[in-house]
Amino acid sequence: MRLLVVNAGSSSLKLSALDDADTVIAENNVASWDGDDRPIADFAREVGTVDVVGHRVVHGGPTLTQPRVVDDQVVEQMRELTALAPLHQPRAIAAVDAARHALPAAIHVACFDTAFHTTLPPAAYVYALPAAWRERWPVRRFGFHGLSHSYAARRAAELADRPVDGLQLVSCHLGAGASLCAVRGGRSVDTTMGFTPLEGLVMATRAGSIDPGLILWLIQSGGLTAQEVLDGLERGSGLAGLSGTPDMREVIDRRARGDAGAALAFDVYTHRLRREIGAMTAALDRLDACVFTAGVGEHAIAVRAACGLPLDPVANAETIGDGEISAPGARVRAFVVTAREDLEIAREVRSLLR
């Protein structure tokens, strides 16, 4: 079975073709994608026959909690969730539509980032809101980056030479969007993102968790519209709001050269990161390991060093790709894992089709 994985970002499109052994046959990253089917059709012609297409979809809501073979009804269910992930859900739907048009004979399977977090206990996913609100609307913590957290947990267990069902860890997906996940025995038991991807850590352009009263004040007293507040929280906050750039590499470089705004951005980012690692640890019985993945997690040596974990400074500085960066004899081990959502999607697709 030849599998094509389609991963649509807020502006990009990642394509990778895998064989039965999960070897990457070919891959292509389209940095700026306008939603048409040409990149997918061209890529498919390059790799030959495509039997199955696996799609990453950010939000599955309360009903799409397992991988699903795509039909018009599933697409409509995805579309109904757009307001909960306005940056990514429309792009995922566009990618599904484009791939179905380009490859009508293939089986299409949607895999949902929220699905990994359906194992959260009520204590972790229920918001302390009026009962009438909770009964009327699906207001709960959904969590995101589930495909990445699931893969990172299993890969960290392999690196630690321990079964994943006996490991308790905190997975740190630190990219443009960022979230943590407390994983016990391979299952999500808590996470930092909530009803939408706005909650939790400071991110590239998102504020992360803030006092909801501040949002009301900005609208009622500050004179901003709800759309202006949403745009500010989604696109103008985080590292970009504090330093003028959403790129952690630039923040670290400017901080080293004495830039006060970059130093503040780094300190706010890592303070929230340390605090939330502590919160995720509290959701576990113990902490065996911490795993860093995604762009910042894999490459920002200074960010990992600022997390308060016992790291080997040489290993932390020199590890490229998957590897351990723990200090010798550390009780809590630390790992870097290359984000491979494509492999997690392939695993879910094959499991569903079996």
Secondary structure as UniProt FT lines:
FT   STRAND          3..8
FT   STRAND          13..18
FT   TURN            20..21
FT   STRAND          24..30
FT   HELIX           38..47
FT   STRAND          52..57
FT   TURN            61..63
FT   STRAND          68..69
FT   HELIX           72..79
FT   TURN            80..81
FT   HELIX           82..84
FT   TURN            86..88
FT   HELIX           89..102
FT   TURN            104..105
FT   STRAND          107..112
FT   TURN            113..114
FT   HELIX           115..119
FT   HELIX           122..125
FT   HELIX           131..136
FT   HELIX           146..160
FT   HELIX           164..166
FT   STRAND          168..174
FT   STRAND          178..184
FT   TURN            185..186
FT   STRAND          187..191
FT   TURN            197..198
FT   HELIX           212..220
FT   HELIX           226..235
FT   HELIX           238..243
FT   HELIX           248..256
FT   TURN            257..258
FT   HELIX           260..282
FT   STRAND          289..293
FT   HELIX           294..299
FT   HELIX           301..305
FT   TURN            306..307
FT   HELIX           313..318
FT   STRAND          323..324
FT   TURN            328..329
FT   STRAND          333..336
FT   HELIX           341..353
//
